[in-house]
Amino acid sequence: MGQETSGLARAKEIYQDRGARARELKAEGKQIMGYICLYPPTEMMTALDLVPYRIYGDMREPITKADTVFLIVTCAFIRSYLDLALKGKYDFLDGLVGAHVCDCGEKASHVWRNHIEPPYYHFIDVPHTVHEAAQRFFKGKLKYFKTTLESFAGKELSAEKLKEAIESHNQQRALVRELHDLRKPDPPLISGTETLRVIKALTSVPVEEGNELLREVITEVKERKNGPQKKSARLLVWGSVIDDTALIDMIEDAGANVVMDDTCVGTRAYWEDVKLTDDPLDGLTYHYLVDIKCPRTFREAVYGETKKDHMADLESRFSYLRDYARGWSANGVILQVIKYCDTHGYEVPGLKDYFDSLGLPNTYLEHDYTEGALAPLRTRVQAFLEVIG
């Protein structure tokens, strides 16, 4: 590829040193609010002029300090971001919002509170089901979150301000979907690696700054003549958090175009808009509990007249992945899971059954969230691509 300009270069700059931009914003008087995973509603932070800043790990940083306060036989991504916090690399944060995404994630949030002692801390107990009682419960938790945020910010979070913030974040979701549409042509106009850099940059800056970045990237990608090359494999990548381009780089360098994803640093946060309801908390409740499709949330199985219908259940849970595969002309799927991420790992057998029923080749990769783990996986990816091609 030729030299990057404008939006792509800016996204890469932020991606490579997220803390630098956060420290600039803090120097300008902004308050930076860290949050873990997708479930804390960022719109509520934006509405109070707080900068939502998603917490990530670093697969290039050896985990040392976290292993003194957290079990080592747990998700390496969670241990990694906790390790960074204990090493002072998140010292610019004015607060942390945790959420019950999984048991390990909950425990890590509380360890952060006890060992880092941030100026503001709030933990959101997110239900693991989507029925009406769960939605009522979750709305109650968001009301309490609103109260503690208002106390920290020293101002009221009005319905009008919250609706404005929802509209800005919905605009970002629409722009992200437009960005992903640029991956539909063959060859795609933007690579999987470039896309990941952009999405990670978005979670590091105020929403309006992110929207402007997206507009610049979309315009640039449409106009450039030096985009990705056509390859025989067009892959959909599903699974655990991918917050580093190393894995996508490896797959694309092996001879594939990564054209679509279903991960939490990808489509999951952006594929559905928050509905603009009279009480904005209703729209936020539904979006963050029901719209976001993550294995940590249980959805009722589909039953036949006399017994459970396995394939009907898979269809009800995973049909959106079929739509992704068809819409982006994917001819293969990589299911990747970080070691000890049981919430994703337990989904793999059902997903393999589902993709097999669609006649879509698929393979499973497990890794320990380190660069060193990728070398042996490259051989497996190459073998999988030979099957496709």
N, C-alpha and C positions, 0 to 999 in steps of 0.2 A: 504494500500500500504506500501511497505517497504521503506527503507531509499533512498532518492534521491541522485544521484551522478552527477558529471560532468555537462553536458549541462542543464539539467532540474533544478538543484540546482542553477546554475548561472543565468538562466532566472528568477527564482523566486526571487533571491537576487536583481536583477536589477528592477524587477517589484515592489518589496516592497519599494524600495527607489531609484527612478529614478534620483533624484537630486544628490545623492552621486556620481554616475558615471559621471554625467555632470560636477560636480565640480572638479573631478579628471582630466578630460580631459582639463578643463579650466586651471587648475594648470600646465598642461603640455604645455600650450601655444595655445591650440585650441580655436577657436571662435565658440560659440554655437548659432545657428540660430533657434529660435522658429518659428513654423508655425502652422497655424490653419486649421484643416480638411485635406482632401486629395488633394486639388487642387493646392497648390503651388508645382511646380516641384522640388522635392528634388535633382534630378540629377544635377541641375544647382548649387545648394549649394555645393554638393560633389565635383563638378569639380573645385571649387574655394577653396577647402580645408576647407570649413565650415562644421560643424557637424549639420545636420538637426535634430531637436528635436521637436517632436510633442507635442502640448499643450493639456493636459487633465484636467479634473476636479478631485474632490475627494468627492465621495458620503458620506464619513464618516466625512467630515468637515462641520460644520454648516455655512451657507451662512449669512454673516453679513455685511461686508464692501461693497460688490457689490450692495446690496439693497439700498445703499445711492446714487448710480450713475446710476442705471439701473432699469427698470420696473420689478416688481416681477411677473407679469403675463406673463412671457416669459420662454423659455426653461431653466430648472434648470441646465443642463449641461453647457450651455454657462455662466450662472450666476456663476456657481461654479468655472470655470477656471478663470473668471475675478476676483472673490473673492480671489483666491489664489494669483493672480498677485498683487492685491492691498495690500495683507498682506506680500508681499516681498518674497514669496516662489518661484518666478521665477527670483530672482535677479541676477542669474548667466548668464542670456541670454544676448548676444551681440546685438540682434535685434529680430524683429518680422515681419513675413510675414503673412498678413491676406488675405482673399479671400471672394468673394461674394458667400457664400454657401447658405445663406438665409438672409432675411432682418435683423433678430436679430443678426446673426453672423457678418454681415457687421457693424452694429452699435457697437457691442462689440469690434471689432477691432479698431474702431476710439476712443472709450472710453479708450482703452488700450493706444493708442498713446498719448492721451491728458493727462491722469492721471499718466501714468508710465514714459512717455517720454524716450523710449528706444534709445540707440545710433543709431540704424538703424531701419527704419520702411518703409515697402512697402505694399501697398494694391493692389491686383490683381482683376480687374473687370472681373469675369468669366461669359460668356453668359449662358443663361438657355435653349438654343436650340443647335442642333448639325448640322444644315445645313451648306453649304459651306461658306455663308456670315459670320456666327457665327465663323467658324473656322478661317477665315481670320482676323476677329476682335480679336480673342483670340491670334493668333500668334503675332499680333501687340502689345498686352499687354505683352506677354512674351519677346519680343524684348526690351521693356522698362524696364521690370524687370531685364533683363540681364545687361542693362546699369547701373542701380542703384546698383546692386550687385557688378559689376566691380569697381565702384567708391568706395564702402565701403571696398572691399577686397584689393584695390590698385593693381590689376592685371587684365590682359585681360582674358576673358573666351573664349578660342580658340575652334574651332569646334572639334579638335582632343581630347582635354581634355573632352569636353562634351560627345563625343562618348564613350570614356573610362568609364566615369561615368555611362552612360546609360547601357553599358555592365555589369558593376558591379551590378547595381540595377536590371537588367534583370536576372542576376544570382541569386539574392536574391528572385525574384519572382518565379523562377523555383524551388528553394529549399523550398519555402513556399508551393508551389503546391505539392511537394513531401511529405512534412510534413502532408498536408491534406489527401494525399492518405493513410497514416497510420491510418486514421479514417474509412476506408472502411471495414476492416474485422469485424466480429462479434464474440467476442467483439472487439471494436476499440483498437488499440495499444496505443493510447494516448487520454486522456480525453479532454473534451471541456475546462475545467478549465486550464489544463496545456497548451493547445494550445493558449489560450488567454494570459497567462503569457509570452509565447515566442513572440507572435506578438507584444505585448506592449513593451517588451524589445528591439525588433528590432528598434522601433521608438525612441529609447533613446540613441543609440550608432552609431558610424560611420558605413557605409555600410559593409566594409570588416570585421569589428569586428562582425557585425550581421551575416554575411555569415558563419564565423567560428563557431559562436554559433549554428546556424542552423545545420551545419554538425555534431557537437557534439551531439545535441539533437536527430537527426535522427538516428545516429549510436546507441546511448544509448537506444532509444525506441525500435528499432528493436531487440536488444539483451536482454532486460530485461525480467524477468519472472513474474513480479508483477504488470502488467498493470491493466486497468479497468476491472471490472467484466461484464459479459453479463447481459443485462436487456431487458425486453420485449419491451420497447419503444426506437426507434432510431429517434431522432428529428433533424429537420432543424430549426434553429432560424434565423428569419429575423427582420430587423428594425433599430431603432435609434442606436446611438453609445452605445456600451457596452465596457467600459474601466475598469470595476471592475469585479472581478470574483464572487462577491456575488450572482448575478442573476443566473449565470451558475451553481454555487455551489448548489443553492437552487433547480434548476431543476434536476440536476444529483442526489442530495440527495433524491429527491422525488421518484426516481426510473426510471430514463431515462439515456440513453447515448446521449449526444449532439454530433452528428457526422458531422454536417456541419452547416455553417452559411452564411448569406448574410448581413454583417454589415460593417461599415467603420473601425472597428478594427478587421478585419478578412479578408475575401476573396477579398473584392472590390478593394483594392489597388494592388493586386498581381495576378489577374487571367489572365490578358493579358500583354504581353511584349510590351515595347515601340519599335516601328519599327525603324530600323537603316536606316534612310534616308540620302540623300546627305547633306541636310541642317537639322541638328539634331533637330532644332526647329519645323520642320514639324512633325516629329515623336512624339515629346512631345505634340504638339498641339492636334494631333488626339487622343493620349492616354488619356490625362487628360480631354479632353472635350467629347470624344465619347466613348472610351473603358470603362471608369469608370461608373458603373451603379448605380446611386443614384437618388432617387425621385426628388431631386432639379433640375434635368435636364429634360426638356420636350422633348419627342420623338413623332414624328408625328403619329397620329392615322391611323389605317388601315381602308379604306372604301371599301364597296362593290360597285356593279354597280349603285345602286340607293340610298343607305343609309349606315350609319355607321354600321359596323359589330362588335358588342361588343366583342364577343368571339375571333374573328380574331385579334382585337386590343390587347386583353389581351395576346393572344398567342405570338404576335410579341414583346410585352414588357417583358413578364415573362417566356418565354420558357426556359431560362437558369436556372430558379429555378426548373422547371420540371427535367432538366438534373441533377441538384444537387440531387434532391430527389431520382431519379432512380440510379444515380451513387453511392450514399452513402446509398442506401437501407433504406431511411427514411420512417417511417410509420406514421409520424405526423409532424405538423408544428406549431411553436409558433411564432405569430406575436406580437412583443413587441415595444411599442412606449413610449418615454418620454413625459409626459404631456406638452402640448403647442407646440410640434414638429409637426406643421401642414403639413410640406412637406412629412413626413412619414404617418401621420394620414389619409390624404386624399387618400392614396393608399390602405388602408386596405379593403374597400368594394370590390374593383376590385380584390385584391389578394384573398379574401375569395371566390369570384365567381370562380376565376381560379382554386384554389385548390379543391373546391367542384366539379368542372367539371372533375378533375383528380381522384376523389374519395379519396382524401387525407385528413384525419381529421385535423382540424386546430382550434386554439383558439387565442383570442386577449387579450393581457395584456397591461394595461397602468400604468405607475408608475411615481413617482416624483423625481427619482434619489436620493433616500435616502435608507439606510438599513431598516429603519422602514417600508417602503412601501412594502417590500418583504414578511413580515409575512402573511398578508391576501392573497397575491397572491399564496402562497404555497398551500393553500386549493384548489384554482382553478386549479393549475397545477396537483395536485393529482387527482382531479375529471376528468380532461382531460385524464390523463394516464389510468384511469379505463375504459374510453371509448375505448381507443386504445387496452388495454390488455384484 
